[in-house]
């Protein structure tokens, strides 16, 4: 942008200077020529009274003085054929002057000026003055040089001013783009310079207003989620009290379930109130092992074979413990929800060379039906809400990884990449 502004200003300024300086330069040359011609013509005309009144010797002296005081070549042609001053040939213009016609014309090497004169007897003569080109253009070169310098100076000044303006515009534009990128990365404190020039300032103000509105909406959303999650605690407390009246074995089992829900609610509140900060890290090995052990009880009840392959820890990943537990619970819960009893599944946790880990859950179920919708929030091919896998995907992407589904012939393989802590 800065270069384009400079090119535009340079082109426009050059056109204006050319349109102004070229006619001015031609005018300077014309004025110089007219001045030289007028000066020599006046000196030649000053001899006209002397031709009619002075003698030959006085007339020769006067012609010599005029010839000596000017750079032009002055010659007096008398009616009797005598020639005084600088010797010169009788040109057609001199013959015309002898007939009483004064004129001037361009000649090789300069300009010829002829003034008609009359002697005491009334016979016609002519005063011829030849002005060389050097006199006609005297001072023109220096004037043109000054005009050229003036044009270059004006062009330089215009470019300097344009560069300062373009630099300010470019700075304002890059600042606006940087603020937009920071907002896109989740930095809601980013603001653009509202004092930017012209329309950029208007855009910056609008962007700042949008950022403020987004901040307010997110704050309201977080508080709403936190409030809703907090309200769940009351029925959970009632459920815990009801569980205490059951037999001890059932009370312990239901109490563990209530504790898991309580942790999920607490995690939802913490996640709702967390904004823009890097996610906390945890060791993936004990978290995955704990959740697999939890689901292994249900697997035994439904006659499912479970294969567990966990790499030796620690395997730190960029997810809080609660979020990673939710990911594992989502993947294993889908196995139990969408495959018939007796379907075996396997859980594998392996380290990545650059840090982080890969969690893979594979089952021997029917896999993904043909024509099933792609992984998208709120879309499910099995009659569920479709939010589970999307939540797992978002958690994986939040850590710097991702989630993909594979269907190797039969069954389904879900591969979750978990990024290393930042």
Residue pairs with C-beta under 8 A, 6 or more apart in sequence:
1 166
1 169
1 170
1 173
2 163
2 166
2 167
2 169
2 170
5 162
5 165
5 166
5 169
6 159
6 162
6 163
6 166
8 162
9 158
9 159
9 162
10 155
10 158
10 159
10 162
13 154
13 155
13 158
13 159
14 155
17 151
17 154
17 155
21 147
21 148
21 150
21 151
24 147
25 143
25 144
25 147
28 140
28 143
28 144
28 147
29 137
29 140
32 136
32 137
32 138
32 139
32 140
32 143
33 111
33 136
33 137
36 131
36 135
36 136
36 138
37 104
37 111
37 113
37 131
37 136
39 70
40 70
40 72
40 74
40 113
40 129
40 131
40 135
41 104
41 113
41 115
41 129
43 66
43 69
43 70
43 72
43 74
43 129
44 66
44 74
44 113
44 115
44 127
44 128
44 129
45 115
45 127
46 66
47 59
47 62
47 63
47 66
47 74
47 76
47 115
47 117
47 127
48 115
48 117
48 118
48 127
50 58
50 59
50 62
51 59
51 76
51 78
51 117
51 118
51 119
51 125
51 127
52 117
52 118
52 119
52 120
53 120
54 62
56 82
59 76
59 84
60 84
60 85
63 74
63 75
63 76
63 84
63 85
64 84
64 85
66 74
66 85
67 73
67 74
67 85
67 86
70 129
71 131
71 132
71 134
71 135
72 113
72 129
72 130
72 131
72 132
72 135
73 85
73 86
73 88
73 129
73 130
73 132
74 85
74 86
74 127
74 128
74 129
75 83
75 84
75 85
75 86
75 87
75 88
75 127
75 128
75 129
75 130
76 83
76 84
76 85
76 117
76 125
76 126
76 127
76 128
77 83
77 90
77 94
77 97
77 98
77 125
77 126
77 127
77 128
78 84
78 119
78 125
79 98
79 119
79 121
79 123
79 124
79 125
80 123
88 128
88 130
91 107
91 112
91 128
93 103
93 104
93 105
93 112
93 114
93 128
94 114
94 126
94 128
96 103
96 114
97 103
97 114
97 115
97 116
97 117
97 124
97 125
97 126
97 127
97 128
98 116
98 124
98 125
98 126
99 116
99 124
100 116
100 118
100 124
101 116
102 114
102 115
102 116
103 114
104 111
104 112
104 113
104 114
105 111
105 112
106 112
107 130
109 132
109 133
110 130
110 131
110 132
110 133
110 135
110 136
111 130
111 131
111 136
112 128
112 129
112 130
113 128
113 129
113 130
113 131
114 126
114 127
114 128
114 129
115 126
115 127
115 129
116 124
116 125
116 126
117 124
117 125
117 126
117 127
118 124
118 125
119 125
165 197
168 197
169 197
169 200
172 193
172 196
172 197
172 200
172 201
172 204
173 200
175 192
175 193
175 196
175 204
176 192
176 193
176 196
176 200
176 203
176 204
176 207
178 190
179 190
179 191
179 192
179 204
179 207
179 208
179 211
180 192
180 207
182 190
183 190
183 207
183 211
183 214
186 275
186 276
187 276
188 211
188 214
188 215
188 218
188 275
188 276
190 211
191 208
191 211
192 203
192 204
192 205
192 207
192 208
193 201
193 204
194 201
194 204
194 205
194 208
195 201
196 203
196 204
218 275
221 272
222 272
222 273
222 275
223 272
225 268
225 269
225 272
226 268
226 269
226 272
226 273
229 265
229 268
229 269
229 272
230 265
230 269
232 261
232 265
233 262
233 265
236 258
236 261
236 262
236 265
239 254
239 258
240 255
240 258
243 250
243 251
243 254
243 255
243 258
244 251
244 255
245 251
246 254
260 294
263 322
263 325
264 322
264 326
266 322
267 320
267 322
267 323
267 326
270 320
270 322
271 320
271 322
271 323
278 318
278 422
279 318
279 319
279 320
279 323
279 398
279 399
280 319
280 320
280 321
281 316
281 317
281 318
281 319
281 320
281 421
282 316
282 317
282 319
282 320
282 321
282 324
283 313
283 314
283 315
283 316
283 317
284 313
284 315
284 316
284 317
284 324
284 349
284 357
284 359
284 418
285 310
285 311
285 312
285 313
285 314
285 315
285 349
286 313
287 321
287 324
287 325
287 328
288 310
288 324
288 328
288 347
288 349
288 359
289 308
289 310
290 325
291 325
291 328
291 329
291 332
292 306
292 308
292 328
292 332
292 347
295 306
295 329
295 332
295 333
295 336
296 306
298 336
299 305
299 306
299 336
299 345
302 336
302 341
302 342
303 341
303 342
304 341
304 342
304 343
304 344
304 345
305 344
305 345
306 344
306 345
306 346
306 347
307 344
307 345
307 346
307 347
308 346
308 347
308 348
309 346
309 347
309 348
309 349
309 350
310 347
310 348
310 349
311 349
311 350
311 351
311 357
315 349
315 351
315 356
315 357
316 355
316 420
316 421
317 324
317 356
317 357
317 399
317 418
317 419
317 420
317 421
318 356
318 398
318 399
318 400
318 418
318 419
318 420
318 421
318 422
319 327
319 395
319 398
319 399
319 418
323 395
323 398
324 395
324 418
326 391
326 392
326 395
327 359
327 391
327 392
327 395
327 396
327 416
328 359
330 388
330 389
330 391
330 392
331 359
331 361
331 392
331 414
331 416
332 345
332 347
332 361
333 388
334 388
334 389
334 414
335 343
335 345
335 361
335 363
335 365
337 382
337 384
338 365
338 382
338 384
339 345
339 363
339 364
339 365
339 366
340 365
343 363
343 364
343 365
344 363
344 364
345 361
345 362
345 363
345 364
346 360
346 361
346 362
346 363
347 359
347 360
347 361
348 359
348 360
348 361
348 362
349 357
349 358
349 359
349 360
350 357
350 358
350 360
351 357
351 358
352 358
352 417
352 420
354 420
355 419
355 420
355 421
356 399
356 400
356 401
356 417
356 418
356 419
356 420
357 418
358 415
358 416
358 417
358 418
359 415
359 416
359 418
360 413
360 414
360 415
360 416
361 413
361 414
361 416
362 411
362 412
362 413
362 414
363 411
363 412
364 410
364 411
365 411
365 412
366 410
366 411
367 407
367 409
367 410
367 411
367 412
368 381
368 405
368 407
368 412
369 381
372 381
373 379
373 380
373 381
375 389
375 390
375 393
375 403
375 405
376 386
376 390
377 386
377 387
377 390
378 385
378 386
378 387
378 390
379 386
380 386
389 403
389 405
389 414
392 403
392 414
392 416
393 402
393 403
396 402
396 403
396 416
396 417
396 418
397 403
399 418
399 419
400 418
400 419
400 420
400 422
401 416
401 417
401 418
401 419
402 416
402 417
403 414
403 415
403 416
403 417
404 414
404 415
405 412
405 413
405 414
405 415
406 412
406 413
406 414
406 415
407 413
